[in-house]
């Protein structure tokens, strides 16, 4: 196992926010969520602590809990097909500077890349990819995450690409946490990426490698 997996585990314990799954793990101790304080006016005020008080990083036995959580992981974020946009949505997507095609080209320019290079890195049919970058189809969230890893996009550029398509990183989803780590720490080595995805059972991506592949 690569040494960076221990660092990924720490990051995951800090970021993972599916508290419904965490609190039912055997050995998880539910923290006290209600507290109070005496303020300057001399009165005592009660308030509820934020949800991230429940994160795995604050559990004394977080390593054991993470092992148990990993046993239960499986990837449910499947996207089976790309649906064509309706006429008006397609026009808006193509013409608006906040539509995917124009924004995507602007991001590619930052990396001195083009649509052809991206298509060659993805396990996706050429005609579908052509329809996406021309604005006839909207990319799925899994495809955007795959593009970002394949093309070494920054986390900020990834978030912006997700946003123009109506998506966002969701830290209650295992895949989003793992990919956020990889992009934040610039982990671009193919073997290291595959190791991290296998460790957290992340699948259904469009990378042209082993189990990370998903057909369009």
C-alpha positions in Angstrom: 0.0 0.0 0.0 1.2 3.5 -0.8 2.2 5.6 2.2 -0.2 8.4 1.0 -3.2 6.2 1.9 -2.7 7.0 5.6 -2.8 10.7 4.7 -6.0 10.1 2.6 -7.5 8.3 5.6 -6.9 11.4 7.8 -8.4 13.7 5.2 -11.4 11.4 4.8 -12.0 11.3 8.6 -11.9 15.1 8.6 -14.1 15.7 5.6 -16.6 12.9 5.3 -20.0 14.2 6.2 -22.5 11.4 6.0 -23.3 11.5 9.6 -26.3 9.1 9.3 -23.8 6.3 8.3 -21.2 7.3 10.9 -23.4 7.4 13.9 -24.6 3.8 13.4 -21.1 2.3 13.3 -20.4 -0.2 16.1 -18.2 1.7 18.6 -19.2 5.2 17.4 -19.8 7.5 20.4 -22.4 10.2 19.7 -21.0 13.5 20.9 -23.0 15.9 23.0 -24.6 18.2 20.6 -26.2 20.7 23.0 -24.1 23.1 25.1 -24.4 26.5 26.7 -22.4 29.6 27.5 -22.6 32.6 29.7 -22.3 35.7 27.6 -21.3 39.3 28.4 -24.8 40.2 29.5 -24.6 37.6 32.3 -27.3 35.3 30.7 -26.8 31.7 29.9 -27.5 30.8 26.3 -28.1 27.2 25.0 -27.2 26.3 21.5 -26.7 23.3 19.2 -23.2 22.5 18.0 -22.6 22.2 14.2 -23.1 18.9 12.5 -19.3 18.6 11.8 -19.0 17.9 15.6 -19.9 14.4 14.5 -17.1 13.9 12.1 -14.9 10.8 12.3 -11.8 12.8 13.0 -13.1 13.6 16.5 -13.7 10.0 17.5 -10.9 8.5 19.7 -11.2 5.2 17.9 -11.4 6.7 14.4 -9.0 4.2 12.8 -11.2 1.2 13.8 -14.3 3.0 12.8 -12.9 3.8 9.4 -12.0 0.2 8.8 -15.6 -0.8 9.7 -16.9 1.9 7.4 -14.7 0.8 4.5 -16.2 -2.7 4.7 -19.7 -1.2 4.0 -18.7 1.0 1.1 -19.9 0.5 -2.5 -20.3 3.0 -5.2 -23.9 3.9 -6.0 -23.1 7.0 -8.2 -23.9 5.3 -11.5 -24.7 7.4 -14.6 -25.9 5.1 -17.4 -26.4 7.5 -20.2 -26.1 11.0 -21.5 -29.5 12.6 -22.4 -29.7 15.2 -25.2 -30.7 18.7 -24.0 -34.0 20.1 -25.1 -33.9 22.8 -27.8 -34.0 25.9 -25.5 -31.7 24.4 -22.9 -29.3 23.4 -25.7 -29.3 26.9 -27.1 -28.7 28.4 -23.6 -25.9 25.9 -22.9 -24.1 26.7 -26.2 -24.5 30.5 -26.2 -24.1 31.5 -22.6 -20.6 32.3 -21.2 -21.7 30.4 -18.2 -22.7 27.4 -20.3 -20.5 24.3 -20.3 -18.9 24.6 -23.8 -17.6 28.1 -23.4 -16.5 27.7 -19.8 -14.9 24.3 -20.6 -12.9 25.8 -23.4 -11.7 28.6 -21.1 -10.5 26.0 -18.6 -8.8 24.0 -21.3 -6.9 27.1 -22.4 -5.5 27.4 -18.9 -4.0 24.0 -19.3 -2.9 24.4 -23.0 -5.2 21.5 -23.9 -8.1 20.9 -26.3 -11.2 18.8 -26.5 -9.4 16.1 -28.6 -6.8 15.5 -25.8 -9.6 15.1 -23.2 -11.6 12.7 -25.3 -8.5 10.5 -25.8 -8.2 10.2 -22.0 -11.8 9.1 -21.4 -13.6 5.8 -21.8 -16.4 7.4 -23.8 -17.7 7.0 -27.3 -16.4 9.7 -29.7 -19.8 10.7 -30.9 -21.1 11.2 -27.3 -18.0 13.2 -26.4 -18.4 15.4 -29.5 -22.0 16.0 -28.4 -20.9 17.0 -25.0 -18.2 19.6 -25.9 -20.5 21.0 -28.6 -23.2 21.6 -26.0 -25.8 19.1 -27.2 -25.4 16.9 -24.1 -24.8 17.9 -20.5 -21.9 16.0 -19.0 -22.6 13.8 -15.9 -20.9 14.6 -12.6 -18.9 11.4 -12.9 -17.6 12.5 -16.3 -16.5 15.9 -15.0 -14.7 14.3 -12.1 -13.0 11.9 -14.5 -11.9 14.8 -16.8 -10.4 16.6 -13.9 -8.2 13.7 -12.8 -7.2 12.8 -16.3 -6.3 16.4 -17.2 -4.9 17.4 -13.8 -7.4 20.2 -13.3 -7.3 22.1 -10.0 -9.9 21.6 -7.3 -11.3 25.1 -7.9 -11.6 24.5 -11.7 -13.3 21.3 -11.0 -15.8 22.9 -8.7 -16.5 25.6 -11.3 -17.1 23.1 -14.0 -19.5 21.2 -11.7 -21.3 24.4 -10.9 -22.0 25.4 -14.5 -23.7 22.0 -14.9 -25.7 22.3 -11.7 -23.5 19.9 -9.6 -21.4 20.3 -6.6 -18.9 18.4 -4.5 -20.9 16.6 -1.8 -18.7 15.5 1.2 -21.4 13.0 2.3 -20.5 11.0 -0.8 -17.3 8.9 -0.5 -16.3 9.4 -4.2 -16.4 13.2 -3.8 -14.2 13.1 -0.7 -11.6 10.9 -2.3 -11.4 12.8 -5.6 -11.3 16.1 -3.6 -8.2 14.7 -1.8 -6.5 13.6 -5.0 -7.0 17.0 -6.7 -6.1 19.0 -3.6 -2.9 17.2 -3.2 -2.2 16.9 -6.9 -2.0 13.1 -6.9 -1.9 12.5 -10.6 0.1 9.2 -10.8 -2.2 6.6 -12.4 -1.2 3.8 -10.0 -1.7 6.0 -7.0 -5.1 7.1 -8.3 -6.2 3.5 -8.9 -4.9 2.5 -5.4 -7.0 5.3 -3.8 -10.1 4.4 -5.8 -9.8 0.7 -4.9 -9.2 1.5 -1.2 -12.5 3.4 -1.1 -14.3 1.2 -3.6 -14.9 4.2 -6.0 -16.1 3.0 -9.4 -18.2 4.2 -12.3 -15.7 6.7 -13.7 -14.6 7.2 -17.3 -10.9 6.8 -16.8 -9.2 4.4 -19.3 -7.8 2.1 -16.6 -8.8 -1.1 -14.9 -11.8 -1.0 -12.7 -12.2 2.8 -12.9 -13.7 2.5 -16.3 -17.3 3.0 -17.1 -18.7 2.8 -20.6 -20.9 5.5 -21.9 
